[in-house]
């Protein structure tokens, strides 16, 4: 199983050996916006929904803090294009 934790401006995922295997990072634009700028998952762990989970954690964080998201990262942009439930948080 994987462990997800929040750090300063990123969510990180660790494997069972507590090795970091992925992350999503963002920057802020003013008080009301988050810019997702990078999503990464180690090649060995791709295809397991980890990157999707990382983006969903940022979406939850943004909703909780009343912010909108600009998905500059190509993967995050794809997630926003695919998931209608994210449209309320899209800037």
C-alpha positions in Angstrom: 0.0 0.0 0.0 1.1 3.6 -0.5 1.3 6.5 1.9 0.4 10.0 0.8 1.6 13.0 2.8 1.4 16.8 2.4 4.5 18.9 2.6 4.9 22.7 1.9 3.5 23.0 -1.6 3.4 19.4 -2.7 1.9 16.0 -1.9 4.3 13.1 -1.8 3.6 9.3 -2.1 5.8 6.7 -0.5 5.9 2.9 -1.1 5.9 0.3 1.6 9.7 0.7 2.2 9.0 4.5 2.8 10.8 5.5 -0.4 9.4 8.5 -2.2 7.9 7.3 -5.5 6.0 10.3 -6.7 4.8 13.8 -6.1 2.6 16.6 -7.3 3.8 20.2 -6.8 2.1 23.6 -7.0 2.8 27.2 -6.6 0.4 29.9 -5.6 -0.8 32.9 -7.6 -2.2 35.4 -5.2 -4.5 34.4 -2.4 -7.1 32.6 -4.6 -5.2 30.4 -7.0 -3.0 27.3 -7.1 -1.0 26.4 -10.2 -0.2 22.6 -10.5 3.1 22.7 -12.2 4.5 19.1 -11.9 3.2 15.6 -11.4 5.6 12.6 -11.3 5.4 8.9 -10.5 8.4 6.5 -10.7 8.2 4.3 -13.8 7.9 1.2 -11.7 4.6 2.4 -10.2 2.9 4.0 -13.2 -0.5 2.7 -14.2 -1.7 2.2 -10.6 -3.7 5.4 -10.3 -1.1 7.1 -8.1 -0.8 10.3 -10.2 -4.6 10.6 -10.3 -4.7 10.3 -6.6 -2.1 13.0 -6.2 -4.1 15.4 -8.4 -7.2 14.6 -6.4 -5.4 15.5 -3.2 -4.6 19.0 -4.6 -8.2 19.4 -5.7 -9.4 18.6 -2.2 -6.8 20.9 -0.7 -7.9 23.7 -3.0 -11.6 23.2 -2.2 -10.9 23.2 1.5 -8.9 26.5 1.2 -11.4 28.1 -1.2 -8.9 28.3 -4.1 -9.1 27.7 -7.9 -6.6 25.6 -9.8 -4.7 26.3 -13.0 -3.4 22.9 -14.2 -0.2 23.8 -16.1 1.2 20.3 -15.8 0.2 18.3 -18.8 -1.0 15.3 -16.7 -3.1 17.6 -14.4 -4.5 19.3 -17.4 -5.6 15.9 -18.8 -7.2 15.0 -15.5 -9.2 18.3 -15.5 -10.3 17.7 -19.1 -11.5 14.2 -18.2 -13.2 14.8 -14.9 -16.3 16.9 -14.9 -16.3 16.9 -11.1 -13.2 19.1 -11.2 -14.7 21.9 -13.3 -16.0 23.9 -10.2 -12.4 24.3 -9.1 -10.9 25.1 -12.5 -9.7 28.7 -13.1 
